[in-house]
Amino acid sequence: MKLDGAQREIMEGARGETLAKVMKTLVSYGEAFGAEKMVPVTSKGGHLVTSFGLGVMKPVYALMDTLIEGGALSAQPFSVDPRPLAKEIPVNFFQNLLFKIMYSKQADYEKQLEKLGLMNPKAFTCTCYMDEVGNKPEKGEVLSWAESSAVVYANSVLGARCNRNSGIIELFGSIAGYVPYFGLLTDEGRKASWKIVVKTTRKPEAQILGSAIGMKVVEDVPYITGLSSWLGNELNDDVRSYLKDMGAAAASNGAVGLYHVENLTPEAVERGSALIQKDAREYVIDDAELERVKKSYPCIWKNPDAKPKLCFIGCPHLSLSQLQSWTERLESRGGKLKIPVIMTCAPAVAEVFNKTAYAPRLKKTGVILSSICPLMYMNNPLCGKMPVITNSNKLRTYTSARYYTDDEILNYITTGAVQ
Ligand code: F3S
């Protein structure tokens, strides 16, 4: 690894022993991936994936204390993934007890985050790049993030540059102000080794299209053609929300950190098919392929015929336009819910939404609006046994939640049946 003078000084302890260790860790991490140099983090904000104060994560809290005591604080303010707890979520006595035990360090951990550089107490969301939240990177900026749904969005839709880092490493990058230069930070690493040809007869469900792409290309970069005929050529609110959900599915069902969409995403608009490697493989996605992929999802409920008890919509967190659209769709069905429905969005998005005329309309339907992370809610033996349905392919992948398309979810929560 070639280091410049300032980087070498940090490594040698000129700015303290703790920061030297942080830098050494980043350099070793970069060397493991063949990085030849470190480059400055140029975004205004960082983003941390570890948002939960699990009692068992003692080494993390000890590490945070060491960083704080050693003065190795984040050089940039950062947002954090959503909290695992929220008082508006209905829980029974045993769930409440379990959450208290599991997340016994939540309050202490949040105090540590404040000391390290948390943007503000409302900055707990995976969609930190929403305008309302205020941690939106510019095209070409170098980031140190880890949350897979945020990394793929920043790279693909915003044209920023970030690797799929691990948790804690991303914090170290924000502290040192440098990240190793490899992978998705480089021009070469941003070229597509897959050409995806969308040939469907209707607009593909974002969550299934992303899933199909993720499972096929795994960690490679896909260049998607044929999609702008369904989405148009403008990155408006609805299209950004679609790409957010498609990307999160590709990042969790596979390990996609960047995709290009012909005529739509910034680098594809700029460079077109020059982004596709000469030996790129091709994957054609038609109606039958999407159906095949959807049918391949297992239902891991003990009783697959169980009646769902809860529905989560908003993983990743919903945008303002998605909240408005769900309000209208629920109203078009009479607005009565058959099962409890939780919709999740960033606290700052909820704040703006609550000032609109849509807020009382959504509330009237009985939907609970929250900023919790549904995955954190589900990842325990008590909630994991519950029959939960969702329109999120990420939540399906990491928990026992059962996936349904948006239309199926709408049917289920308003009529009690999928069809
Ligand atoms: Fe966000 Fe939690 Fe889903 S971090 S993407 S709501 S798993």
Residues whose N, C-alpha, C, O or C-beta is under 5 A from the ligand:
A	BS01	F3S	D81 P82 C126 S149 G314 C315 P316 H317 I372 C373 P374 L375
